[in-house]
Amino acid sequence: MTWRIQRACLLTLFGLLPLLTEAQTPPNIVILLADDVGFSDFGAYGSEVSTPNIDALAAAGMQFANFHVSPNCAPTRAMLLTGVSNHRAGLGNIPETVPPEQRGHPSYLGRLRDDVVTIASMLRAAGYRTYVTGKWHLGHEAGALPDARGFDRSFVLDASGADNWEQRSYLPYYAYAPWFEDGRPGTLPDDFYSSEFVIDQMIDYIDGEAGSGRPFFAYVNFQAIHIPVQAPREFTERYIGVYEQGWDVLREARFRGVMERGLLPPDTVLGPMPEGLRSWNSLDAESQRYAAKAMAVNAGMLEAMDLHIGRLKAHLKSTGEYERTLFVVLSDNGPEPNQPLDVPLLRLWLRAVGYSTDYETLGERGSYVAIGPEFASAAAAPGAFFKFHAGEGGIRVPLIIAGPDIEPGVTQAFSFVTDLVPSLLDLVGLPRPASVDGVPVQSFSGRSLAPLLHGEVEAVYGPEDVAAMEVGGNVALFRGDYKLVRNMPPYGDGSWQLYDISRDPGETRDLSASEPDLKRTLRSAYEAYAEREGVLELPAGYDPMVQMTRATRQRLLAHNWPWLLGVPAAGIVMLAPGWRLLRRRSRQNPEAL
């Protein structure tokens, strides 16, 4: 008998899971969450980057071509773990850019709210072993870390990013790279490389209770390919020369790759690059050479992540767990457009704390580089925009679900990140519990994809069903084939636009003028959503980068370095000894964050 047939019996036997036979045990679950991976970044989605282990999962399972998340990392992660909207979960925006007017509101706590329950808590209550490694970014206050949110074991980073080679901050906002092991400050090994480490830790956790007879939930969060992009030299070297023709050529090649794989309708038009981006031919030869290598490092980092995913798959095969494991592969948002090297003060900070931007060592230990908005736009093809924006390039990302009883194929059916919790519960035969540890489980914002994954239906959303999200004023509301969208500056203009994304996923034809009644209806639907979910309006003149700068100053003051605020920009480079002292002090006292 299959697990789905037996689930009604097992619901009464959670306490006996260790005694059940292998055939009776529910499937394991592995979630592999990549960071800042664009729609066309994986080989299975049209990329030139080698990702054979991810591609194999895509071939064996369901590959989603119309899956959406939020445009920022923490809001997506909150929805992924809870199945409710990011505002209901307490992550209306990433905590680093929440303005003072919103700070402290239940929808903008910058951490998971106490009245939401994670899928880890639900699964642990049903007998699962629960583990998480890698980026967390959902808070490290009391009660916010994974050990208090349903995970048995954890080794996590509670920041938007960090260095991939050592325990080191990547922005002046953070005095320290805040890693935590099982709820306490953690220390990384000397031979740390992020993608390798999160897999090593997860394998150790899984093996640590391998004889229990209980299934496991493994939540692996990669830093790849978040800023700073860093990769072992041997991976970077495989892509030297690949990007020398630039982002315009790459964007067209990615679009062809997507279309050749049948991921989008045959009449899809490539979306526009945001206004203000450079053409490749406007760069001098040396700038082109540098940008091409930065993209080679990015590709190498992605391939290295895939290699370590392959190690986890091989381990599960060797232990007999692979065939009864559900795999979920996705990204938290679209590609990262920010280019820190274009910000003079940040360049000075990087130099002061010892980061190198030398061409020869790009991607290696001690180096710092990013791909910038133009290559980010190529990685988002065929979508418009990228991370931090609600255009398809910022929120349409890969999703692959593979494992027992999953119908293989490609689907263009709409899906959203809040669908994953109800889907996984259905796939392992568990109903939504009424409560866990005394906390009521809220109704899910999403819906189960299980009927779609089992080949029973072609879509789980109907023409009148609504799904929506808001982050930092960027809005996407979906109903049937249509999408109402607002993209905020710097690359959007804050206006409302209407698209038929079933026919125009590149968002090239605004229907506002031809469908004014529909646009008004969807605006009303969004207003109802915003009121219900606790969305607050942004203060006048809000700029996330300005807010980030203000928050950085405040944190520097809190770290007893007020003298930094008055230093002229030209003198910051002279503060290298002070910055290095700050790093040493923060290493000794991670709680000073």
Stockholm file with secondary structure:
# STOCKHOLM 1.0

chainA/1-593         MTWRIQRACLLTLFGLLPLLTEAQTPPNIVILLADDVGFSDFGAYGSEVSTPNIDALAAAGMQFANFHVSPNCAPTRAMLLTGVSNHRAGLGNIPETVPPEQRGHPSYLGRLRDDVVTIASMLRAAGYRTYVTGKWHLGHEAGALPDARGFDRSFVLDASGADNWEQRSYLPYYAYAPWFEDGRPGTLPDDFYSSEFVIDQMIDYIDGEAGSGRPFFAYVNFQAIHIPVQAPREFTERYIGVYEQGWDVLREARFRGVMERGLLPPDTVLGPMPEGLRSWNSLDAESQRYAAKAMAVNAGMLEAMDLHIGRLKAHLKSTGEYERTLFVVLSDNGPEPNQPLDVPLLRLWLRAVGYSTDYETLGERGSYVAIGPEFASAAAAPGAFFKFHAGEGGIRVPLIIAGPDIEPGVTQAFSFVTDLVPSLLDLVGLPRPASVDGVPVQSFSGRSLAPLLHGEVEAVYGPEDVAAMEVGGNVALFRGDYKLVRNMPPYGDGSWQLYDISRDPGETRDLSASEPDLKRTLRSAYEAYAEREGVLELPAGYDPMVQMTRATRQRLLAHNWPWLLGVPAAGIVMLAPGWRLLRRRSRQNPEAL
#=GR chainA/1-593 SS CCHHHHHHHHTTCGGGGGGSCTTTSCCEEEEEEESSCCTTCSGGGTCSSCCHHHHHHHHHSEEESSEECCSSHHHHHHHHHHSSCTTTTTBSSCGGGCCTTTTTSTTBCSSCCTTCCCHHHHHHHTTCEEEEEEECCSCCSTTTSGGGTTCSEEEEECSSCCCSSSSCCSSTTCSSCCEEETTEECCCCTTCCHHHHHHHHHHHHHHHTGGGCCCEEEEEECCTTSSSCCCCHHHHHTTTTTTTTCHHHHHHHHHHHHHHTTCSCTTCCCCCCCTTCCCGGGSCHHHHHHHHHHHHHHHHHHHHHHHHHHHHHHHHHHTTCGGGEEEEEEESSSCCCCCGGGCHHHHHHHHHTTCBCCGGGTTSTTBCCCCHHHHHHHHTTTSSSCTTSCSHHHHBCCEEEESTTCCCEEECCCEEGGGHHHHHHHHTTCCCCSEETTEECCCCSSCCCHHHHTTSCSCSSCTTCEEEEEETTEEEEEETTEEEEECCTTTSCSCEEEEETTTCTTCCCCCTTTCHHHHHHHHHHHHHHHHHHTCCCCCTTCCHHHHHHHHHHHHHHHTTCGGGGGSCGGGGGGGHHHHHHHHHHHHHCGGGC
#=GC SS_cons         CCHHHHHHHHTTCGGGGGGSCTTTSCCEEEEEEESSCCTTCSGGGTCSSCCHHHHHHHHHSEEESSEECCSSHHHHHHHHHHSSCTTTTTBSSCGGGCCTTTTTSTTBCSSCCTTCCCHHHHHHHTTCEEEEEEECCSCCSTTTSGGGTTCSEEEEECSSCCCSSSSCCSSTTCSSCCEEETTEECCCCTTCCHHHHHHHHHHHHHHHTGGGCCCEEEEEECCTTSSSCCCCHHHHHTTTTTTTTCHHHHHHHHHHHHHHTTCSCTTCCCCCCCTTCCCGGGSCHHHHHHHHHHHHHHHHHHHHHHHHHHHHHHHHHHTTCGGGEEEEEEESSSCCCCCGGGCHHHHHHHHHTTCBCCGGGTTSTTBCCCCHHHHHHHHTTTSSSCTTSCSHHHHBCCEEEESTTCCCEEECCCEEGGGHHHHHHHHTTCCCCSEETTEECCCCSSCCCHHHHTTSCSCSSCTTCEEEEEETTEEEEEETTEEEEECCTTTSCSCEEEEETTTCTTCCCCCTTTCHHHHHHHHHHHHHHHHHHTCCCCCTTCCHHHHHHHHHHHHHHHTTCGGGGGSCGGGGGGGHHHHHHHHHHHHHCGGGC
//
